[in-house]
Amino acid sequence: MPIILRLDVMLAERKVRSKELAEHVGITEANLSLLKQGKVKGVRFDTLEKICAYLRCQPGDLLRYDPGAEP
């Protein structure tokens, strides 16, 4: 998929644990893990908003477009 999720990078940069973020956003750790791995088809804007607010980042910090990546 040409969209690369960088959530794991942002968590490491902010020194935030997945469990902490999942609790704040209101999703399970399992769903957050799937999101980090890029194994989801989409993400709700309100979920993205909560993630960005907690990590103090922009959506573009979490998502990258790589046209050469596998479909």
RANORQUI-V938223 format. One record per residue. N is the residue number from 1. SS is DSSP state (helix for helix, strand for strand, loop for the rest). PHI is phi in degrees with one decimal (999 if undefined). PSI is psi in whole degrees, -180 to 180 (NA if undefined). Layout:
N_SS_PHI_PSI ; N_SS_PHI_PSI
//
This chain:
1_loop_999_134 ; 2_loop_-72.4_-10 ; 3_strand_-93.1_121 ; 4_strand_-105.8_126 ; 5_strand_-91.5_130 ; 6_loop_-112.6_29 ; 7_helix_-61.7_-40 ; 8_helix_-62.5_-36 ; 9_helix_-65.7_-45 ; 10_helix_-64.9_-39 ; 11_helix_-61.6_-43 ; 12_helix_-66.2_-44 ; 13_helix_-62.8_-36 ; 14_helix_-90.2_-4 ; 15_loop_55.7_48 ; 16_loop_-113.1_137 ; 17_loop_-85.9_149 ; 18_helix_-57.4_-41 ; 19_helix_-59.6_-43 ; 20_helix_-62.2_-46 ; 21_helix_-66.4_-44 ; 22_helix_-58.7_-43 ; 23_helix_-63.2_-43 ; 24_helix_-65.8_-42 ; 25_helix_-75.8_-29 ; 26_loop_91.9_30 ; 27_loop_-124.3_164 ; 28_loop_-76.0_158 ; 29_helix_-62.9_-34 ; 30_helix_-63.2_-44 ; 31_helix_-67.5_-37 ; 32_helix_-64.6_-39 ; 33_helix_-62.3_-44 ; 34_helix_-61.7_-39 ; 35_helix_-64.3_-45 ; 36_helix_-60.8_-36 ; 37_helix_-82.5_-7 ; 38_loop_75.4_24 ; 39_loop_-97.1_25 ; 40_loop_-116.8_154 ; 41_loop_-86.7_-20 ; 42_loop_-168.5_171 ; 43_loop_-140.3_138 ; 44_loop_-70.9_145 ; 45_helix_-61.5_-36 ; 46_helix_-67.7_-34 ; 47_helix_-67.3_-45 ; 48_helix_-60.7_-41 ; 49_helix_-61.6_-45 ; 50_helix_-64.7_-40 ; 51_helix_-63.6_-47 ; 52_helix_-63.3_-40 ; 53_helix_-63.7_-44 ; 54_helix_-69.0_-39 ; 55_helix_-89.3_-3 ; 56_loop_51.9_60 ; 57_loop_-143.4_176 ; 58_loop_-101.8_155 ; 59_helix_-54.1_-35 ; 60_helix_-65.7_-20 ; 61_helix_-74.1_-23 ; 62_helix_-97.4_-23 ; 63_strand_-121.9_138 ; 64_strand_-130.5_148 ; 65_strand_-108.5_122 ; 66_loop_-126.5_98 ; 67_loop_-61.8_-18 ; 68_loop_-87.5_-3 ; 69_loop_-72.7_156 ; 70_loop_-57.9_140 ; 71_loop_-73.2_NA
//
